[in-house]
Amino acid sequence: MAESRGGWRRAAALLAVSFLLSVATPTLLVAIPFALLALAVPPRRASTVGLAVGALVVIAGVGSQTSEWYMERGWALLLGGWFLALTLRWPASAFVTRALGAVAGSLAVALMLFLQGGGAWVAVDSLVWSRLSAASASALQAMRALQGGGELPNALVTAVERATDIQRTLFPSLLALASLAALGAAWWAYVRLARQTDQGLSPLPEFRFSDQLIWVLLLGVVLLIIPLNDGWQRAGTNAVVFMGALYALRGAAVVLFLSGGLSVLGTLAVAAALLFLAPVLLGGALVVGLGDTWLDLRRRNPRTA
């Protein structure tokens, strides 16, 4: 029963991360990979297959078929297709390995399409900017309504506009992180419904990934240091943000493993600390995660997780 509750919590946390970070519709990032898994990976339970078919029918019929409509569904299909292929090829490999491979494969295909020219990247960037601008405008309008229609402080408006600009710059890495989280939720749902088990996702203290990914982080740092054009600088920034988030999560996993986990009060204390000391806590987790690449702290200090 405890493991079942843990599974629900992990899936819900991943779903929340996907909703917070994604510039695409998060439900698509979960539903399409889930549907592909349910239709192609055994065991194929009738109820799970029916749910998958229903989800695909709804996804195909909802919304106006604009460029944004095709872009979102295209990315989700690409992501789900890669994850399905890797799952069929290496069914025994860890979820994180397959999910990272799916994100990397999807980004590689998207990059090849962008390099073919035709203004595809400009179109995608413009669509994302339009969506983010509309969201920030709605947020500012809601704030004005809450204070009776008066003008907002210039500092607040500037902060919202700055945050929107940062989101636009970082949307590739944020989408990659959201896609990774969405794949986790989709995989958990498939395993829970099709295999009738709650073992789809490992507990956070067990989170790890290939040490070779350190080279992605180093490449991003190099692109930031070398004086190149804005495009390469942006690529470096997104690589550093994506890998930095993964290493911070790995650092948190190491700390939880070595400390034996957090109590309810400990969880509340960490949440409160994040409100005031987020840069310090995240920076510390990043350092621990990077150190784990060479020291493998959990293997040096074995215990029952």
N, C-alpha and C positions, 0 to 999 in steps of 0.2 A: 504493500500500500504506500509506503514511504517513497519507494522508487517511482510509483505511478504519479504521485504528487510532484516529485522532482522532474519527471518527464514533462508534465504539463507546464511547470514553471519555466523550464528551459525553452520549450516551444513558444510560450507566450512572450518571453523576453526577446527571443529572436524576431518574432513578429513585430514587437514594439520597435525594435531597432530598425527594421525594414521600413516601418511607417515614418519614423523620425528622419531617416536619412535619404530616402528615395525621392528622386525628382520624377520618377515614373509612378504609375499606379501600383502600389504594393501588392494589392490582391492579385494582379496579373502575374507578378513575379513568384507568387506562391501557387496559384491555381494551375497555371500552365505546366510547370515542371511536375506538380503532383499528378495532373491528368496523364501526362506522358508516361510517368512511372507506373501508374495504375493500369494503363492499357498495355504496356509492353513487358513489365517485369513480373515474373511469377512470384507468388501465387496470384492468380487473377480471380478474386472473389466477385461474384455477380453484383453485390451491393456497391463495392468500391469502383468497379468498372462503370456501373450506372451513374454514380456520383461524378466520375471523371467525364463521361459523355455529356451529362447535364451541364457541368461547368464549362466545357468547351462550347456548347451551344449558346449558353448565355454570353460568354466572352465574345463570340463571333457576332452576336446580334445587338449588343449594347453599345450605344454611342454612335456619333456621326463618323463616317469613314473619312476623316481628315488625315493630313500628314502625321499629326501627333498620334492618331489612332493606330496607324500602321507602324509608326516608330516604336511605340510601347509594346505592341504585340510581337513585332519582329524581334526585339531584344529578348523578350520573355521566351519566345520559341527558340531562339538561338541558345539562350542559357539552359533551358530545359533539355534541348536536344543534345548539347554537349554533356550535361550531367547524366542523361539516360545512356548515352554511348559509353561513357566511362564506367557507369555502374554495370552495364552488361559485359563490358570487357574485363573489368577487375571488380567483381562483386564482393570480394573479401577485403578490399582495401578500406582504409578509414574514411569516414564521411568527409573530414576536412580535406584530405588529399583529393578526393573526387570533386568536391565543391570548388576548391581553389583551381583545379584543372579546368573546370567548366567556365569559371570566370575568366581565366587566362585565355582559353580558346575562344570565347565569345569576343573578348577585347581584340584578339588577333584578327578575327574575321572582320570585325567592325573597322579596324585600322586598315586592312587591305581594301575595303570598300571606299574608305575615305581617301586613300592614296590614289585611287583611280581617277580622282578629280570630279568634275561636274558640280562642285559646290556642295557636296553632301554634308561635309563637316560644318560649313557655314550655316546650312539650313538647320541642322540639329542644334547647333549652338544658339541660333536665333529662337528656335522653338522653346528651348530651355529658358532662355532669358525672358521670353514673353510670359511663360508660366510663372517664373519666380517674381517678375515684376508685378503681375496681376495679384499674386498671393501677398506680396508686401503692401500693395495698395489697399487690398481688402483689410489687412491687419491694421493699417493706419486709420482706415475709415472706421473700423470697429472701435479703436481707441478713442477717436473723436466722438463717436456716438456715446461711449460710456461716460465721457465728461461733458455731455450736454451740447456737443457740436462746436465747442471752442477749438482754438488753434492749439496744436501740440507744441511742446518745446522743440526748438531747432535741434538740440542735442539728441533728442529721441529720434526725430525724423532722420537725421544724419546717421545715427547708429543702425537704424533699420535698413537704410539704403546701403550702408557699408556691408552689413551682414548679407544682403542680397547679392552684392557684387562678389563677396567671398564664396558664396554658394555657387555662383555661376562658374567661377574659376575652378572650384573643387568638385564640380558635379560628376566628372568621370570617376574619381576615387570614392565619392559618396555613393554613387550608383553601384560601384563594385562591392562596397561594403554592405549596402542594402541587399544586393543580389545574393551575396554569401549568406546573410542572415535569412533571407527568404527561402533559399535552398534548404537551410536547416529546418525551417518550419514545414516545408513541403515534404522533406524526407521523413520527419517525425510523423506527420499525418499519414503518409503512405505505409510506413512500418506499423503504425498503430492500427490502421483499418484493415490492411491486407494481410499482415502477418500476426495480428492480434497480440502484439507485444509492445512494451514501452521502452525497448532497448535501442531505439533509433539514434539517440544522441547521448554521448558520454557526458558525465558531470564536468563542470568547468575546471576543477582541479586537474583533470586529465588532458586539458587542451594543449596541443602542441602541433607543429607543422615542420616541414622539411627545413633543416638548417641551411640548405643551399639558397633559400629565399633571401638570405642576408645580402646576396649580390644585387637583388632588386632594389633594396634600400640604399646600398652603396652607389648604384648607378644613378638613383634619384638625387642623392647628395652631390654627386659629380656634376650632374646637369644643372644643379642650382649654383654651384661654385663657378663653373666655366662661363665666361661671358658669351652667351649665345642669344639667339633671338627669343621673342616672347613665347613662341610655340614650344620650344625646347624647355624654357624655364617653367612653363605651365606643366609640361609632361613630368619634369623633375619634381615639382611641388606635389602633384597628384600621386606619384610613386612614393614619396616620403610620407604623405598623409596616410595612404592605404597601408603600407608596411608598418608605419609607426603605430597605427591603431591595432594591427595584429600583434605586434610585439608588446604593446601595453596590455592587451588581453592575456597574452602568454605570461607576462610578469604577474598579473593578478592571479592567474591560475597557479603559478609557483607559490605565491604567498599563501593562498588558500590551502594548497596541499601541505605546506610545511607547518601551517598554524592549526590544521585540523578543521578548517571551515569557520564560518561565522554563525554566531547565535542570532536570534532575532534582534536583540539589543545591539549587537555588533553591526548588523546590517544597517540598522537605523543610524548608528553613529557614522558609518562610512558614507551613507547617503547625505547626512547633514554636512560632513566634512567636504564632500564634493561641491556643495553650494558655495563654499568659501575658499577652499584650497584645491580646486580642481587641477590647476596647472602643476602644483607640487605633487599631488597624488598620481596624476597621469605620467608626469615626468619620472617619478620614482618607479612606477610599474614598467615604463619603457626601458629604464636602465636594467631592471631585474630581468625583463624578457630578453634583452640583448645578451646579458650575461649568461642566461640559461643556454644560449646557442653554443657556447664553448664549455660551460661548466656542467651542464645537465644536472641541475641541482636536485631534481626529484629522484634521479637514479642514485645520486650520492647519499641521499637521505631517504632510503626506502621506508615506506610504512603503508598501512592499509588506508586507501582513500575513502 
